[in-house]
Amino acid sequence: MKFLIIILFLTLGLNAENDTALSDAFTKGKFLGNITLFNYNVDKKNVINAYATALGGFLKYSTDESNPLFASVRLHQSSPVGPNQNKILTQLFNNDRNASSLTALSEAFLAYRYKSRILKVGNMMLNTPMMNDDTTRLVPWSYQGAAFTSEPFVDTKIQLYHITKIRKNTSDEYTKVSASGEFDHGISMLGITYKGLSEITLQSYYYYAPELYNTFIAQMDYRHVVNEDYLFSYGVQYFQSSDGGKYNNSLLRNGGDDINLLAFRAGIDGPKYNVTLNYSQNYGLSGIVKGYGGLAKVFTTSMIANGRGNFKPETWMLTTQFDVDPFEYGQSEFAISLTNTRVHDERGDDFDAFYSHFRHYFDVDTSLYIRFEAIDYHDSQKNDVNYLRIIASYDF
């Protein structure tokens, strides 16, 4: 890591010989930002509720990314405003400090581009199946390490990451603790994406985490345009983990060495709607809710309900979304999802869930997002629960 940083700073020094190029890198840089008001209410029957409102967002500055050498810094922030109860359970704030305000350095990296290759070193946000930012809160997960991406062949992308520390979305500290547990020597990932087949995209990932567990993922997505109004899509996913290390726990819901999950998805997109039917079966005892960090990207995923848990869940999920125009200005969408999960191990919980959301875009930068989900557990000892999120957001 230190060696890579030295290389990048030496490159910066070489570029500094050209004062104009260095000056342009900063003067042509860009600021991006977001302000969000986020209200979250968790209503469990026969249990004290949790609710809170957060005000925050992010501010990002990047130097000119058209230059071979560029850098980026992003701060995320979330502060409690107004009344709250059990706000630590909302995961909106800094739970290391009793759910006080959270300010996190989610990005702070140097990058070097040569043709189709990019090397990044520092703090960064990721978008992979088992390590990602998870944008369901104001402050995302982020990762510290090195990332290399390349397109060595036509229609082929390779990603190679080595992550040395992880920052969860309720902390401002980067530590050697993943969502699945501790690690000593980092987590490495090799990812390959191929788009050379007509209407088909293939993806494969391998995560190497010797103190936790290793994971192999394969995914195929097929998209066929029927005519100018209709598109048919189909997808297959497979997740398998193995080789548990000294910090591994096979019975964890977030991840362990006994994930064996197969998922399917089929959908139709029409002029102003889409309908998707998703199915998954985890034949293993380990869950895959968060993987190593963020939220694991499995087809059967709603706001809260999912088929990613442990104890062998089998899940069906029907999702519909419609474009609606109740107002004279802006654009709106309305969605409904129905989830049915049955487990094949007596230690798990059967449940049904109903999800709905309404989202209105006042313009390209301003939106209001209302999300509701109710989960009905079949076990009388398990409390049913309702979740409500109201999110007002402005980008600048």
Secondary structure in CASP SS format (residue, H / E / C, confidence):
PFRMAT SS
TARGET T0000
AUTHOR 0000-0000-0000
METHOD secondary structure of the structure
MODEL  1
M C 1.00
K H 1.00
F H 1.00
L H 1.00
I H 1.00
I H 1.00
I H 1.00
L H 1.00
F H 1.00
L H 1.00
T H 1.00
L H 1.00
G H 1.00
L H 1.00
N H 1.00
A C 1.00
E C 1.00
N C 1.00
D H 1.00
T H 1.00
A H 1.00
L H 1.00
S H 1.00
D H 1.00
A H 1.00
F H 1.00
T H 1.00
K C 1.00
G C 1.00
K E 1.00
F E 1.00
L E 1.00
G E 1.00
N E 1.00
I E 1.00
T E 1.00
L E 1.00
F E 1.00
N E 1.00
Y E 1.00
N E 1.00
V E 1.00
D E 1.00
K E 1.00
K C 1.00
N C 1.00
V C 1.00
I C 1.00
N C 1.00
A E 1.00
Y E 1.00
A E 1.00
T E 1.00
A E 1.00
L E 1.00
G E 1.00
G E 1.00
F E 1.00
L E 1.00
K E 1.00
Y E 1.00
S E 1.00
T C 1.00
D C 1.00
E C 1.00
S C 1.00
N C 1.00
P C 1.00
L E 1.00
F E 1.00
A E 1.00
S E 1.00
V E 1.00
R E 1.00
L E 1.00
H E 1.00
Q E 1.00
S E 1.00
S E 1.00
P E 1.00
V C 1.00
G C 1.00
P C 1.00
N C 1.00
Q E 1.00
N C 1.00
K H 1.00
I H 1.00
L H 1.00
T H 1.00
Q C 1.00
L C 1.00
F C 1.00
N E 1.00
N H 1.00
D H 1.00
R H 1.00
N C 1.00
A C 1.00
S E 1.00
S C 1.00
L E 1.00
T E 1.00
A E 1.00
L E 1.00
S E 1.00
E E 1.00
A E 1.00
F E 1.00
L E 1.00
A E 1.00
Y E 1.00
R E 1.00
Y E 1.00
K C 1.00
S C 1.00
R E 1.00
I E 1.00
L E 1.00
K E 1.00
V E 1.00
G E 1.00
N E 1.00
M E 1.00
M C 1.00
L C 1.00
N E 1.00
T C 1.00
P C 1.00
M C 1.00
M E 1.00
N E 1.00
D C 1.00
D C 1.00
T C 1.00
T C 1.00
R C 1.00
L C 1.00
V C 1.00
P C 1.00
W C 1.00
S E 1.00
Y E 1.00
Q E 1.00
G E 1.00
A E 1.00
A E 1.00
F E 1.00
T E 1.00
S E 1.00
E E 1.00
P E 1.00
F E 1.00
V C 1.00
D C 1.00
T E 1.00
K E 1.00
I E 1.00
Q E 1.00
L E 1.00
Y E 1.00
H E 1.00
I E 1.00
T E 1.00
K E 1.00
I E 1.00
R E 1.00
K C 1.00
N C 1.00
T C 1.00
S C 1.00
D C 1.00
E C 1.00
Y C 1.00
T E 1.00
K C 1.00
V E 1.00
S E 1.00
A C 1.00
S C 1.00
G E 1.00
E E 1.00
F C 1.00
D C 1.00
H C 1.00
G C 1.00
I E 1.00
S E 1.00
M E 1.00
L E 1.00
G E 1.00
I E 1.00
T E 1.00
Y E 1.00
K E 1.00
G E 1.00
L E 1.00
S C 1.00
E C 1.00
I E 1.00
T E 1.00
L E 1.00
Q E 1.00
S E 1.00
Y E 1.00
Y E 1.00
Y E 1.00
Y E 1.00
A C 1.00
P C 1.00
E C 1.00
L C 1.00
Y C 1.00
N E 1.00
T E 1.00
F E 1.00
I E 1.00
A E 1.00
Q E 1.00
M E 1.00
D E 1.00
Y E 1.00
R E 1.00
H E 1.00
V E 1.00
V C 1.00
N C 1.00
E C 1.00
D C 1.00
Y C 1.00
L E 1.00
F E 1.00
S E 1.00
Y E 1.00
G E 1.00
V E 1.00
Q E 1.00
Y E 1.00
F E 1.00
Q E 1.00
S E 1.00
S E 1.00
D C 1.00
G C 1.00
G C 1.00
K C 1.00
Y C 1.00
N C 1.00
N C 1.00
S C 1.00
L C 1.00
L C 1.00
R C 1.00
N C 1.00
G C 1.00
G C 1.00
D C 1.00
D C 1.00
I C 1.00
N E 1.00
L E 1.00
L E 1.00
A E 1.00
F E 1.00
R E 1.00
A E 1.00
G E 1.00
I E 1.00
D E 1.00
G C 1.00
P C 1.00
K C 1.00
Y E 1.00
N E 1.00
V E 1.00
T E 1.00
L E 1.00
N E 1.00
Y E 1.00
S E 1.00
Q E 1.00
N E 1.00
Y C 1.00
G C 1.00
L C 1.00
S C 1.00
G C 1.00
I C 1.00
V C 1.00
K C 1.00
G C 1.00
Y C 1.00
G E 1.00
G C 1.00
L C 1.00
A C 1.00
K C 1.00
V C 1.00
F C 1.00
T C 1.00
T E 1.00
S C 1.00
M C 1.00
I C 1.00
A C 1.00
N E 1.00
G C 1.00
R C 1.00
G C 1.00
N C 1.00
F C 1.00
K C 1.00
P E 1.00
E E 1.00
T E 1.00
W E 1.00
M E 1.00
L E 1.00
T E 1.00
T E 1.00
Q E 1.00
F E 1.00
D E 1.00
V E 1.00
D C 1.00
P C 1.00
F C 1.00
E C 1.00
Y C 1.00
G C 1.00
Q E 1.00
S E 1.00
E E 1.00
F E 1.00
A E 1.00
I E 1.00
S E 1.00
L E 1.00
T E 1.00
N E 1.00
T E 1.00
R E 1.00
V E 1.00
H C 1.00
D C 1.00
E C 1.00
R C 1.00
G C 1.00
D C 1.00
D C 1.00
F E 1.00
D E 1.00
A E 1.00
F E 1.00
Y E 1.00
S E 1.00
H E 1.00
F E 1.00
R E 1.00
H E 1.00
Y E 1.00
F C 1.00
D C 1.00
V C 1.00
D C 1.00
T E 1.00
S E 1.00
L E 1.00
Y E 1.00
I E 1.00
R E 1.00
F E 1.00
E E 1.00
A E 1.00
I E 1.00
D E 1.00
Y E 1.00
H C 1.00
D C 1.00
S C 1.00
Q C 1.00
K C 1.00
N C 1.00
D C 1.00
V E 1.00
N E 1.00
Y E 1.00
L E 1.00
R E 1.00
I E 1.00
I E 1.00
A E 1.00
S E 1.00
Y E 1.00
D E 1.00
F C 1.00
END
